[in-house]
Amino acid sequence: METTQQVMDSDRVPLLYAGGDRTFHKSHLRGVRWQGRHFNGADFKGSDFTKAQLQQAQLTKTNFSSSKLAQARLTEAQLAKSWFKRADLQRAQLNGANLQEAQMKQACLAWAQLEGTDCRRASLIATNLEHANLKGADFSQAVLSGADLRFAEMQHANFQRANLSGANLSGANLRWVDLSGTNLRWADLSDAKLSGANLMGADLSNAILTNTSLVHADLTQACLSRVHWVGADLSQATLTGAKLYETPRFGLQTEELVCEWVDLSPGGDRAQIHRFSNSQQAQQFFRPARPRVQLTIDSALDHHDHFVLASFYHQVARKFPLFQHPPSFDIDQRRTTLNFVLEKETDLLALAYLVVHPFKEVKSAHYNIQKLLETLQALESKLTVAEQKAVEQTSNQLKPLINQLKPVKMPSSNPSQSFFDSPMQVMLQNSSGEMVTLHQHPQFGKRIVNISGTITRSAGLPSEARRASRIRGEEALGFLRGFYQLEV
């Protein structure tokens, strides 16, 4: 009704409601004291309830869409099947409220208090719950896809069979939360605390678990396909039957991990099971570090040189599938460090052979790479069958690349070529986190300060000293034995 849409006096609303009116759009009801009052089925769309006191109020099937309820008190209110779409509930108090099947799509509940709240089967799609208190709340079968739950307090909450796909839970406290059967696909759980959480049968495919604490968590038969979890702590967690298709196994803490078998099949149908005979084998299945090639240039990278380098690597990536990912950069005033990560250690030499090509020292670096392969091949009598296979695979990856880079042209660089002419260091890291220096120019890291204060590079080294460092036999053997070879 037109008259009720302009209600300004909060005392009139109860009278109109008692007379059968239910529509109170855009009403000004800031600070009203309606504790325990009945407004079931009322329509308060677009109204202002800022700091309203609605404790234990009966508000079932009530419409608060687009309304302002910031700092409102709704403790133990009956709000089942109510509408809060795009409503502002910042810092609202909803402890113990009944929000079963409530519609809260795109609502703002940042810093709100929902301890012990009943949100079963509620819809909170794209809702903002940042820093909210959800301790002991029941969100079973609720839909929170795309919700923002950063730094939320969620201890002992129930999210059984809820939909949290694409939700942001980074930094959230999920200790002892029930997430069994929950959809967490593409969710961001980085830096979250999931110690003791129940994740049995949960779907975490493509989720981000970087630096996540999963100590004592139960991940039995959870889907962990293609997750990103470098730095995650799985100490004393249970992982039996987890699906790990295309999941990297590097950079994890796995002390006292409990795992009898894992499913590596593409469809998660147990077509490719790998079993562990003891806990040590299960822990060794996961590795502390990702294999990488680290290339350090003794010079800062400017914008033009960055363009030249990126253009070259783009050409290489198109020609050689081995070069899948661009490097990460660490640049300061003196040095530029490039890190190229890999999934397989047997690709280390081949990738190193590709990435050093733009630099002046390419011939020396290539020489060292080939010599390291020869050194490993000469150790054949000392190697286990698995180690011999690793050397063979390394050779199979490297040899086809030799002399195949000629069609790849370097874009024009600065006339001085100072960056690409600078001394270079090339290091390799295996999955055990051990690093060896594959190549290092004798002048790398050295400077001479003249009396005038001018800084120059050292020069005039004897010809024997100009030979870049190489990995010797015993060092190569130790590095190889840090590889993790597992037949699956």
C-alpha positions in Angstrom: 0.0 0.0 0.0 1.2 3.5 -0.8 0.5 4.8 2.7 2.5 2.1 4.5 5.5 2.5 2.3 6.2 5.9 3.9 5.8 4.7 7.6 8.1 6.8 9.8 6.8 6.1 13.3 7.9 2.8 14.6 4.9 2.8 17.0 2.5 2.6 14.0 4.1 -0.5 12.4 2.9 -3.0 15.1 -0.6 -1.5 14.9 -0.7 -1.7 11.1 0.7 -5.3 11.3 -2.0 -6.3 13.8 -4.6 -4.8 11.3 -3.4 -7.2 8.6 -0.9 -5.0 6.8 2.3 -6.7 5.8 4.1 -4.3 3.5 6.5 -1.8 5.1 9.0 -1.0 2.4 11.8 1.5 3.2 10.6 2.2 6.7 12.8 4.1 9.1 13.1 1.9 12.1 16.6 2.7 13.5 17.0 1.5 17.1 13.5 0.1 17.5 12.9 -2.1 20.6 10.9 -5.0 19.4 12.3 -7.8 21.6 10.0 -10.8 21.3 7.5 -9.1 19.0 5.8 -11.0 16.1 6.2 -9.9 12.5 6.1 -13.2 10.7 5.6 -12.7 6.9 6.2 -9.0 7.0 7.9 -7.2 4.1 10.5 -4.7 5.3 12.4 -4.5 2.0 14.8 -1.6 1.9 14.1 -0.6 5.6 16.6 0.8 8.1 16.9 -1.3 11.2 20.4 0.0 12.3 21.0 -0.9 15.9 17.5 -2.3 16.3 16.8 -4.6 19.2 15.0 -7.6 17.9 16.1 -10.3 20.4 13.8 -13.4 20.3 11.6 -11.7 17.8 9.3 -13.9 15.6 10.4 -13.0 12.1 9.8 -16.2 10.1 9.4 -15.7 6.3 10.1 -12.0 6.8 11.6 -10.0 4.0 14.7 -7.9 4.9 16.1 -7.7 1.4 18.3 -4.6 0.8 17.7 -3.5 4.4 20.1 -2.0 6.8 20.6 -4.1 10.0 24.1 -3.1 10.9 24.7 -3.7 14.7 21.2 -4.9 15.1 20.5 -7.4 17.9 18.8 -10.5 16.6 19.9 -13.0 19.3 17.7 -16.1 19.3 15.3 -14.5 16.8 13.2 -16.8 14.7 14.2 -16.0 11.1 13.6 -19.3 9.3 12.9 -18.9 5.5 13.4 -15.1 5.8 15.0 -13.0 3.0 18.2 -11.0 3.5 19.4 -10.6 0.0 21.9 -7.8 -0.3 21.1 -6.8 3.3 23.7 -5.0 5.5 24.2 -7.0 8.7 27.7 -5.8 9.6 28.4 -6.5 13.3 24.9 -7.7 13.8 24.3 -10.1 16.7 22.6 -13.3 15.6 23.9 -15.7 18.3 21.5 -18.6 18.6 19.1 -17.3 15.9 17.1 -19.7 13.7 18.1 -19.0 10.1 17.1 -22.3 8.6 16.6 -22.0 4.8 17.1 -18.2 5.0 17.9 -16.5 1.7 21.1 -14.3 2.3 22.6 -14.0 -1.1 25.2 -11.2 -1.3 24.4 -10.0 2.2 27.1 -8.4 4.3 27.7 -10.1 7.6 31.3 -8.9 8.2 32.3 -9.1 11.9 28.8 -10.4 12.7 28.1 -12.7 15.7 26.5 -16.0 14.6 27.7 -18.3 17.4 25.5 -21.3 17.7 23.2 -20.0 14.9 21.1 -22.6 13.0 21.7 -21.9 9.3 20.8 -25.4 7.9 20.0 -25.3 4.2 20.4 -21.5 4.1 21.5 -19.8 0.9 24.6 -17.5 1.5 25.9 -17.3 -2.1 28.6 -14.6 -2.5 27.8 -13.5 1.1 30.5 -11.5 3.0 31.3 -13.2 6.3 34.7 -11.8 6.8 35.9 -11.9 10.4 32.5 -13.2 11.4 32.1 -15.4 14.5 30.5 -18.8 13.5 31.6 -20.9 16.4 29.4 -23.9 16.9 27.0 -22.7 14.1 25.2 -25.3 12.0 25.6 -24.7 8.2 24.9 -28.3 7.2 23.6 -28.4 3.6 23.9 -24.6 3.3 25.0 -23.0 0.1 28.0 -20.6 0.5 29.5 -20.8 -2.9 31.6 -17.7 -3.6 31.3 -16.5 0.0 33.9 -14.4 1.7 34.9 -16.1 5.0 38.4 -14.7 5.4 39.6 -14.8 9.0 36.2 -16.1 10.2 36.1 -17.9 13.5 34.5 -21.2 12.8 35.6 -23.6 15.5 33.4 -26.7 16.1 30.9 -25.4 13.4 29.0 -27.9 11.3 29.3 -27.6 7.5 28.4 -31.2 6.7 27.5 -31.5 3.0 27.5 -27.8 2.6 28.5 -26.1 -0.7 31.6 -23.9 -0.2 32.8 -24.1 -3.8 34.8 -21.0 -4.8 34.6 -19.6 -1.3 37.5 -17.6 0.2 38.4 -19.1 3.6 42.0 -17.8 3.7 43.2 -17.3 7.3 39.9 -18.7 8.7 39.9 -20.7 12.0 38.3 -24.1 11.1 39.6 -26.2 14.0 37.5 -29.2 14.7 34.9 -28.2 12.1 32.8 -30.9 10.4 33.3 -30.6 6.7 32.5 -34.2 5.8 31.0 -34.5 2.3 31.4 -30.7 1.8 31.9 -29.2 -1.6 35.1 -27.1 -1.4 36.0 -27.2 -5.1 38.2 -24.2 -6.1 38.0 -22.8 -2.5 40.8 -20.7 -1.1 42.0 -22.2 2.2 45.4 -20.7 2.2 46.8 -20.1 5.8 43.6 -21.5 7.2 43.7 -23.6 10.4 42.0 -27.0 9.9 43.5 -28.9 12.8 41.3 -31.8 13.8 38.8 -31.0 11.1 36.6 -33.7 9.7 37.0 -33.7 5.9 35.9 -37.3 5.2 34.7 -37.5 1.6 35.0 -33.7 1.0 35.7 -32.5 -2.5 38.7 -30.1 -2.4 39.6 -30.5 -6.1 41.5 -27.4 -7.4 41.4 -25.9 -3.9 44.2 -23.7 -2.6 45.8 -25.1 0.6 49.0 -23.1 0.7 50.5 -23.0 4.2 47.2 -24.6 5.6 47.4 -26.4 8.9 45.7 -29.9 8.6 47.3 -31.4 11.7 45.1 -34.3 12.9 42.6 -33.6 10.1 40.6 -36.6 8.7 40.9 -36.5 4.9 39.7 -40.1 4.4 38.6 -40.6 0.8 38.6 -36.8 0.3 39.1 -35.6 -3.3 42.4 -33.6 -3.4 42.9 -33.7 -7.2 44.9 -30.7 -8.5 45.1 -29.0 -5.2 47.8 -26.4 -4.5 49.2 -27.1 -1.1 52.8 -26.1 -0.8 53.7 -25.5 2.8 50.6 -27.4 4.1 51.1 -29.3 7.4 49.6 -32.8 7.2 51.3 -34.0 10.4 49.3 -36.9 12.0 46.5 -36.4 9.5 44.6 -39.3 8.0 44.8 -39.5 4.2 43.7 -43.1 3.4 41.8 -43.4 0.2 42.3 -39.7 -0.8 42.1 -38.9 -4.5 45.3 -37.3 -5.7 45.1 -37.2 -9.5 47.5 -34.6 -10.9 48.3 -33.4 -7.4 51.8 -32.2 -6.7 53.4 -34.0 -3.8 56.0 -31.4 -2.9 56.5 -28.9 0.0 54.4 -30.7 2.6 54.9 -31.7 6.2 53.9 -35.3 6.8 55.2 -36.4 10.1 53.3 -39.4 11.5 50.9 -39.3 8.5 48.3 -42.1 8.5 47.7 -43.4 5.0 47.2 -47.0 3.8 46.5 -46.2 0.1 45.7 -43.4 -2.3 43.7 -43.2 -5.5 45.7 -41.8 -8.4 43.1 -42.5 -11.2 41.8 -39.6 -13.4 38.2 -40.3 -12.6 38.7 -41.1 -8.9 37.2 -44.5 -9.6 40.0 -46.5 -7.8 41.3 -47.7 -11.2 44.8 -46.7 -10.1 45.5 -47.5 -6.5 48.8 -47.1 -4.8 49.2 -48.9 -1.4 51.8 -48.3 1.3 53.1 -51.1 3.4 54.1 -48.8 6.3 53.9 -45.3 7.5 57.4 -44.4 6.3 56.5 -45.2 2.7 53.4 -43.0 3.0 55.5 -40.1 4.3 58.1 -40.6 1.5 55.3 -40.4 -1.0 55.2 -36.7 -0.2 58.4 -34.5 -0.6 59.6 -31.4 1.2 60.4 -29.4 -1.9 59.5 -28.9 -5.6 62.3 -29.6 -8.1 63.5 -26.3 -9.5 66.2 -24.6 -11.6 67.4 -21.4 -10.0 69.1 -18.9 -12.3 70.8 -15.9 -10.7 72.2 -13.0 -12.8 74.6 -10.6 -11.1 72.8 -7.6 -12.4 69.4 -5.9 -11.9 66.7 -6.4 -14.5 65.3 -3.4 -16.2 62.0 -3.2 -18.2 63.6 -3.6 -21.6 65.6 -6.6 -20.6 62.5 -8.1 -19.0 60.7 -7.7 -22.3 63.5 -9.4 -24.2 63.8 -12.3 -21.8 60.0 -12.8 -21.7 59.8 -12.8 -25.5 62.6 -15.4 -25.8 61.0 -17.7 -23.1 57.7 -17.3 -24.9 59.2 -18.7 -28.1 60.9 -21.5 -26.2 57.7 -22.5 -24.5 55.9 -22.7 -27.8 58.6 -25.0 -29.2 59.3 -27.1 -26.2 56.3 -28.4 -24.0 58.8 -29.1 -21.2 58.9 -25.3 -20.5 55.3 -25.1 -19.2 55.4 -22.3 -16.6 57.1 -18.9 -16.6 59.7 -18.2 -13.8 59.1 -16.3 -10.7 61.4 -13.2 -10.3 63.2 -11.8 -7.3 64.9 -8.5 -8.3 67.0 -6.2 -6.2 69.5 -3.5 -7.0 72.3 -6.0 -7.5 70.8 -9.3 -8.6 68.0 -10.9 -10.5 66.9 -14.5 -9.5 64.7 -16.6 -11.7 63.1 -19.8 -10.3 61.7 -22.4 -12.6 59.6 -25.1 -10.9 59.1 -28.6 -12.2 57.0 -31.7 -11.3 59.8 -34.2 -12.2 63.4 -34.2 -11.2 64.4 -36.0 -14.3 63.5 -32.8 -16.3 66.0 -30.6 -14.3 68.9 -30.8 -16.8 66.7 -30.3 -19.8 65.0 -27.3 -18.4 68.3 -25.8 -17.3 69.6 -26.3 -20.8 66.7 -24.3 -22.2 66.6 -21.4 -19.7 70.3 -20.4 -19.9 70.2 -19.9 -23.7 69.8 -16.1 -23.7 72.9 -15.4 -21.7 76.6 -14.9 -22.7 77.7 -17.9 -20.6 75.4 -20.3 -22.5 78.2 -22.4 -23.9 79.9 -22.9 -20.6 76.6 -23.7 -18.9 75.6 -26.2 -21.6 79.1 -27.8 -21.3 78.5 -28.2 -17.5 75.1 -29.7 -18.1 76.4 -32.3 -20.5 79.3 -33.1 -18.2 76.9 -33.6 -15.3 74.9 -36.1 -17.4 78.1 -37.9 -18.3 79.2 -38.0 -14.6 75.9 -39.6 -13.7 76.1 -42.1 -16.4 79.6 -43.1 -15.3 78.2 -43.9 -11.8 76.1 -46.7 -13.2 77.8 -49.4 -11.2 77.0 -47.6 -7.9 73.3 -46.9 -8.7 70.2 -48.8 -7.8 67.8 -49.8 -10.5 65.5 -46.8 -9.8 68.5 -44.4 -9.9 69.7 -45.9 -13.2 66.2 -45.4 -14.6 66.3 -41.7 -13.4 69.6 -41.1 -15.2 68.1 -42.7 -18.3 65.0 -40.5 -18.2 67.2 -37.5 -17.7 69.3 -38.4 -20.7 66.1 -39.0 -22.8 64.9 -35.5 -21.9 68.1 -33.7 -22.5 69.7 -35.2 -25.6 66.9 -34.2 -28.0 67.3 -30.6 -27.0 70.9 -30.3 -27.9 71.3 -28.1 -31.1 67.6 -27.6 -31.4 67.5 -24.0 -30.1 69.0 -22.4 -33.2 65.7 -21.5 -34.8 64.7 -19.5 -31.6 65.9 -16.0 -32.1 66.7 -13.4 -29.4 64.8 -10.1 -29.7 67.0 -7.1 -30.0 68.4 -5.9 -26.7 70.2 -2.9 -25.4 73.4 -2.2 -27.3 75.5 -2.7 -24.2 73.9 -6.1 -23.5 74.9 -5.6 -19.9 72.3 -7.8 -18.3 72.8 -10.8 -20.6 76.5 -10.4 -20.4 76.6 -10.4 -16.5 78.1 -13.3 -14.5 75.6 -16.0 -13.9 74.9 -18.8 -11.4 72.8 -21.9 -12.1 71.6 -24.1 -9.2 69.4 -27.2 -9.1 67.1 -28.3 -6.3 65.8 -31.8 -5.9 62.6 -32.9 -4.1 64.6 -33.4 -0.9 65.3 -29.7 -0.8 69.0 -30.2 -1.6 70.7 -27.7 -3.9 73.8 -28.0 -6.0 75.6 -25.4 -8.1 75.5 -26.5 -11.7 77.4 -23.5 -13.0 78.9 -20.4 -11.6 81.0 -17.8 -13.3 84.3 -17.0 -11.4 83.4 -13.3 -11.2 79.9 -14.0 -9.9 79.2 -11.8 -6.9 82.6 -10.1 -6.9 83.3 -6.3 -7.0 86.4 -4.2 -6.8 86.2 -0.8 -5.1 88.9 1.5 -6.4 90.5 4.3 -4.4 88.1 6.8 -6.1 85.2 4.8 -4.8 84.3 3.4 -8.3 82.9 -0.1 -8.2 83.9 -2.5 -11.0 83.9 -6.2 -11.6 87.0 -8.3 -11.0 88.9 -9.1 -14.1 92.2 -10.4 -15.3 91.8 -14.0 -13.9 94.2 -16.6 -15.1 92.7 -18.8 -17.8 92.5 -21.9 -15.5 90.5 -19.8 -13.0 88.0 -18.7 -15.7 86.6 -22.2 -15.9 83.1 -22.2 -14.3 82.5 -24.6 -11.5 81.2 -28.1 -12.2 79.5 -30.8 -10.1 81.9 -33.6 -9.2 81.1 -37.3 -8.9 80.3 -37.7 -5.2 78.2 -34.5 -5.1 76.3 -35.7 -8.2 75.6 -39.1 -6.6 74.3 -37.5 -3.4 72.1 -35.1 -5.3 70.7 -38.0 -7.4 69.9 -40.0 -4.3 67.8 -37.1 -3.0 65.4 -37.8 -6.0 62.2 -39.5 -5.2 61.4 -42.3 -7.6 58.0 -44.1 -7.1 56.5 -46.6 -9.5 52.7 -46.0 -9.6 
